């Protein structure tokens, strides 16, 4: 009988050990999911930072300035640079859409339509970018086109030029 009691206690102990192991595995999976989510969001934010930093590159700034002031004078090389920057923005829009769909991005992160509303004018406030959109939107995800089209249509093709002229005028005052 003592052996039976010992076996019951051993079985109980083993079962508790298995239960503790399962709980530990569940905890580790949750931690891995949180880490993956943080890495994905960090990568998304890093791409925004890289885009922001690219504006400061002298060669790119010259190309973007020309896209604003005299888009017809852009060289092919400059057009490719500016196009790449627009593509990078649209890649971020697509990334945000995918991250929201996966549940990785949630409040307080901005949903895709808000990212478009807050940033489209920065990228499409000139004649070149708007012409680029007209030429390339057929290659885009239709959901993104549905979100972007009305926003871009409301942006003046001289928005960027007017913006910088206002700043310049304020510096003279």
Backbone torsions as a table, in degrees:
resi	resn	phi	psi	omega
1	UNK	NA	-36.1	177.7
2	UNK	-62.0	-34.7	179.3
3	UNK	-66.2	-39.1	178.0
4	UNK	-62.5	-43.7	179.0
5	UNK	-63.8	-43.0	179.5
6	UNK	-62.5	-42.6	179.2
7	UNK	-63.1	-40.6	178.4
8	UNK	-63.2	-44.0	179.6
9	UNK	-65.6	-39.9	177.7
10	UNK	-64.0	-42.2	178.2
11	UNK	-63.7	-43.2	177.8
12	UNK	-62.0	-45.6	178.9
13	UNK	-61.1	-42.4	179.1
14	UNK	-64.1	-43.2	179.1
15	UNK	-63.3	-41.2	177.1
16	UNK	-64.5	-37.0	177.2
17	UNK	-64.3	-42.8	177.2
18	UNK	-62.7	-45.1	179.2
19	UNK	-61.2	-43.8	177.8
20	UNK	-63.0	-39.2	178.1
21	UNK	-63.7	-42.4	178.2
22	UNK	-63.7	-41.7	178.5
23	UNK	-64.7	-39.0	178.3
24	UNK	-64.5	-42.4	177.9
25	UNK	-63.0	-43.1	178.5
26	UNK	-62.0	-42.2	177.9
27	UNK	-61.9	-44.8	-179.9
28	UNK	-63.8	-39.7	177.5
29	UNK	-63.2	-43.4	178.4
30	UNK	-62.0	-42.9	178.5
31	UNK	-62.9	-41.2	179.0
32	UNK	-64.0	-40.0	178.1
33	UNK	-63.9	-42.7	178.5
34	UNK	-63.6	-40.8	178.9
35	UNK	-64.9	-45.0	178.6
36	UNK	-61.2	-43.6	178.5
37	UNK	-60.5	-45.6	179.6
38	UNK	-62.5	-40.0	178.8
39	UNK	-65.6	-40.1	179.6
40	UNK	-65.6	-43.7	178.8
41	UNK	-66.9	-39.6	178.1
42	UNK	-62.5	-42.0	177.0
43	UNK	-61.9	-40.4	177.5
44	UNK	-61.6	-46.3	179.6
45	UNK	-66.9	-37.9	178.8
46	UNK	-61.7	-37.7	178.4
47	UNK	-66.4	-36.1	175.6
48	UNK	-63.5	-44.0	-179.8
49	UNK	-61.8	-43.5	178.6
50	UNK	-61.4	-40.0	177.6
51	UNK	-64.8	-43.4	178.9
52	UNK	-61.2	-41.1	-179.6
53	UNK	-67.3	-31.9	-177.3
54	UNK	-65.1	-25.8	178.2
55	UNK	-61.0	-27.3	-174.7
56	UNK	-84.6	-9.9	176.6
57	UNK	-67.7	127.3	-174.3
58	UNK	-58.3	-43.8	-178.7
59	UNK	-65.2	-43.1	179.1
60	UNK	-68.2	-40.9	179.5
61	UNK	-59.2	-38.5	178.3
62	UNK	-65.4	-41.8	179.4
63	UNK	-66.4	-43.9	-179.8
64	UNK	-65.7	-39.3	177.7
65	UNK	-59.8	-42.3	179.2
66	UNK	-66.3	-36.7	177.4
67	UNK	-61.9	-32.0	179.5
68	UNK	-79.6	-47.7	-172.4
69	UNK	-85.4	-45.9	-174.8
70	UNK	-142.6	71.8	-174.5
71	UNK	-60.5	-28.1	-179.9
72	UNK	-68.7	-15.0	179.9
73	UNK	-94.8	0.6	179.1
74	UNK	-63.3	133.4	172.6
75	UNK	-76.6	167.1	177.4
76	UNK	-59.7	-41.8	178.7
77	UNK	-59.5	-44.2	179.3
78	UNK	-67.3	-38.3	177.9
79	UNK	-61.9	-39.6	179.1
80	UNK	-65.7	-40.7	177.8
81	UNK	-61.5	-49.4	-178.0
82	UNK	-65.5	-41.2	177.5
83	UNK	-59.6	-42.5	179.3
84	UNK	-60.1	-37.1	179.8
85	UNK	-69.6	-39.2	177.5
86	UNK	-65.2	-43.5	176.9
87	UNK	-59.2	-40.7	179.9
88	UNK	-60.5	-41.5	177.1
89	UNK	-62.1	-45.7	-179.0
90	UNK	-67.1	-32.4	173.6
91	UNK	-62.3	-39.4	177.4
92	UNK	-65.0	-39.8	177.3
93	UNK	-60.9	-46.6	178.7
94	UNK	-64.3	-39.7	177.9
95	UNK	-61.6	-42.8	-179.7
96	UNK	-63.8	-39.1	179.2
97	UNK	-62.5	-44.7	179.7
98	UNK	-66.7	-42.5	-179.7
99	UNK	-65.1	-36.7	176.0
100	UNK	-66.7	-42.7	-179.7
101	UNK	-62.6	-35.0	178.8
102	UNK	-79.2	-9.4	-178.0
103	UNK	81.1	9.2	179.4
104	UNK	-73.3	-44.4	177.8
105	UNK	-95.4	132.9	177.7
106	UNK	-149.5	178.6	178.2
107	UNK	-49.9	139.8	7.5
108	UNK	-92.0	13.6	177.7
109	UNK	-68.7	146.8	-176.9
110	UNK	-76.4	134.7	174.3
111	UNK	-69.5	165.0	-174.8
112	UNK	-54.4	-45.2	-177.8
113	UNK	-63.8	-32.8	177.6
114	UNK	-73.4	-37.4	175.6
115	UNK	-60.5	-42.6	178.0
116	UNK	-64.6	-49.3	-177.5
117	UNK	-59.5	-38.4	-176.9
118	UNK	-81.6	-19.4	-171.7
119	UNK	-122.7	-18.3	-174.7
120	UNK	-59.2	-38.9	-179.0
121	UNK	-62.3	-32.3	179.4
122	UNK	-65.2	-36.5	-175.3
123	UNK	-96.9	-19.9	-174.9
124	UNK	-123.6	24.9	-179.1
125	UNK	-91.4	26.5	177.0
126	UNK	-143.5	161.9	-174.6
127	UNK	-63.0	-40.5	-179.9
128	UNK	-60.6	-49.1	-176.7
129	UNK	-62.9	-38.7	179.3
130	UNK	-69.0	-37.7	175.5
131	UNK	-66.0	-40.3	177.8
132	UNK	-58.6	-45.3	179.7
133	UNK	-59.8	-47.0	180.0
134	UNK	-58.0	-40.2	-178.8
135	UNK	-72.9	-32.2	-170.4
136	UNK	-107.8	-12.8	-172.7
137	UNK	-63.1	-22.7	178.1
138	UNK	-67.7	-16.3	179.5
139	UNK	-91.9	-2.0	-174.2
140	UNK	-92.0	164.1	171.3
141	UNK	-62.1	126.7	-177.8
142	UNK	-55.5	-32.5	178.3
143	UNK	-64.3	-40.0	179.2
144	UNK	-68.4	-40.6	178.8
145	UNK	-60.9	-42.1	179.3
146	UNK	-62.0	-35.0	178.3
147	UNK	-77.8	-39.6	-173.5
148	UNK	-79.1	-41.4	-173.2
149	UNK	-50.7	-53.8	-178.1
150	UNK	-64.7	-32.5	179.6
151	UNK	-67.7	-48.0	-179.1
152	UNK	-64.1	-38.4	179.2
153	UNK	-61.3	-26.8	-179.9
154	UNK	-87.7	-3.2	-178.9
155	UNK	-94.7	128.2	177.3
156	UNK	-67.4	137.9	177.5
157	UNK	-70.1	-5.9	176.3
158	UNK	-110.8	11.6	-176.7
159	UNK	-54.7	-49.2	-177.6
160	UNK	-63.8	-45.3	-179.3
161	UNK	-61.3	-45.0	178.7
162	UNK	-63.1	-39.5	178.7
163	UNK	-59.4	-51.8	-178.2
164	UNK	-69.5	-31.7	176.0
165	UNK	-66.5	-37.6	177.0
166	UNK	-64.0	-42.4	178.4
167	UNK	-62.5	-46.0	-179.7
168	UNK	-60.6	-41.3	179.6
169	UNK	-63.7	-37.6	179.2
170	UNK	-67.5	-31.0	179.7
171	UNK	-72.5	-21.5	178.7
172	UNK	-82.3	-22.9	-177.1
173	UNK	-72.7	NA	NA
